[in-house]
Amino acid sequence: MTAPSDSAARDTFDAAGLDEAPAAAQPDIAGRLLELAVVDLGLIDHLRLVLGPGLNVLTGETGAGKSLLIDALGLALGARADTSLIRHGAEVARVEALFDRLPEPLIAVREVTLAGRSTARIDDGAVTAAGLAEVTGPLVEIHGQHDQGRLLDERWQRDLLDAYGGHAEARAAMTTSVAQWRENRAALASLTTDQRELARRLDLLDHEVAEIAAARLRPGEAADIRARLAAARHGETIAAGGVAIREALDGDGPSSRATLGSALREARPLARVDPRFDSVAERLAGADAELEDVASELRGLLDSVDHDAGAVAALEERLSAIFGLERRYGDDEEAVIAHGERAADEAARLRSMDGERDRRLVDDARLLASVADAAGRLGALRRAAATRLGGGTDEVLQGLGFPAGAFEVQLGRRPAGSNEAAIELDGDAVAFDATGADDVVFRFAPNPGEPARPLAKIASGGELSRVALDIKQVLAGADATPTLVF
């Protein structure tokens, strides 16, 4: 790399810390750029650049290689690797950047080979280029003459103003207020249903609830009916056999119970005179009781046998009705009953929608008022900070030869459109979002007698670089970027 030239036509590369005397590094927190070592990159065969605290200036004629330092630093920050940057005759280009950190500096290394392979390391660990960018990217901000996109972005200008003014709490309150309003507005939208569709849905639900309730289903009922119908198909056989069993037990002739009763009557007197017959009498008594239970169960079974054609038809009709409900509402009786309960709950919810809609409308007005209050408080803070930021930057610009009043921070509000939500501020209906209701514009008048216009529409590349440097100087306390490159 050539030595600095005394030529009148030369470019400048500046690497600056945020402060003239930056604070000492803190444990495990990386700070400003300390060194940049470059090997076999473009014109550079070997270079070790040590940067001191505060402002560092590198000068040289066009083509001396100053831009290569920007390319090298970009590689250390995770930029895309380009094999064309490798020095002619070399196989590998290497960049190593050291950042202030305790107890040891953070070391970022990037290598690019002719084969197109790129490797990156943080300290002793291998990382991807994206991982390298995640660690080192926030430590350096590069401002090229034609690369001031963020400074020209009015959204970033607003963020810059909030960082300068320390508006984090007020801005968080604005974000929360808008989120709560949007959540309620979404719920309100879900309650806005076509009245004809609502009526149709209620009619359907009411029909389902009534049909299921009228059926009076009992869990397991279909299985019981199927068993009874299966028995009914052999009803006459079952009935005849049952009657024969009953006659054998309780018939008018010599039945089992009559014979057993006679034996029991004979055994009891014997047991009184001879204890050896006690066991016989007890067993006969038990058998008599068991036969009574059998006879009773038999009577119940005979009564339940559906061999009457009318009773069988009624059972078949009931089973068909249950199957119809199961086809429409569930796999079994429990599922059908559960469907009816859900339908009843849904009908009740739909009927309560009007009341909930009214409550949500009241909440909408209240939450919108809360948004307006948060936006008003944030706007007041921004106006005060805009005066300070504009005055401070303008004062620094005067030291660079610009006229007084060349820079200002202007705040405005955008009127809400006809189909757009709005809040009332100072009697006007204005648009808003989660960042507030203010438009922030940096305005610049580099030439005396000319009106100030938005920075994006008036500043040349060189002017923009100087404005960026001045703003960064004023914002040093609010910007956490340790190293700035212009």
Salt bridges, closest charged atoms under 4 A:
ASP11 OD2 - LYS66 NZ 3.94
GLU35 OE2 - ARG48 NH2 2.70
GLU96 OE1 - ARG94 NH2 3.01
GLU111 OE2 - ARG94 NH1 2.66
ASP123 OD2 - ARG101 NH2 3.12
GLU141 OE2 - HIS143 NE2 2.62
GLU141 OE1 - ARG150 NH2 2.72
GLU141 OE2 - LYS472 NZ 3.11
ASP153 OD2 - ARG155 NH2 3.14
ASP159 OD1 - ARG171 NH1 2.82
ASP162 OD1 - HIS167 ND1 2.87
ASP162 OD2 - ARG171 NH1 2.60
ASP162 OD2 - ARG382 NH2 2.78
ASP194 OD2 - ARG196 NE 3.94
GLU197 OE2 - ARG200 NH2 2.89
ASP206 OD2 - ARG351 NH2 2.52
GLU208 OE1 - HIS339 NE2 3.07
GLU211 OE1 - HIS207 NE2 3.66
GLU211 OE2 - ARG328 NH2 2.58
GLU221 OE2 - ARG318 NE 2.77
ASP224 OD2 - ARG218 NH1 3.06
ASP250 OD1 - ARG257 NH1 2.97
ASP250 OD2 - ARG299 NH1 3.79
ASP274 OD2 - ARG276 NH2 2.75
GLU292 OE1 - ARG257 NH2 2.83
GLU292 OE2 - ARG299 NH2 3.78
ASP306 OD2 - ARG228 NH2 3.06
GLU346 OE2 - ARG349 NH2 3.16
ASP354 OD1 - ARG357 NH1 2.70
ASP363 OD1 - ARG366 NH2 3.49
ASP364 OD1 - ARG185 NE 2.91
ASP373 OD2 - ARG377 NE 3.09
GLU408 OE2 - ARG443 NE 3.24
GLU420 OE2 - ARG414 NH2 2.74
ASP426 OD2 - ARG413 NH1 2.80
ASP438 OD2 - ARG382 NH1 3.05
ASP438 OD1 - ARG413 NE 3.79
ASP479 OD2 - LYS472 NZ 2.39
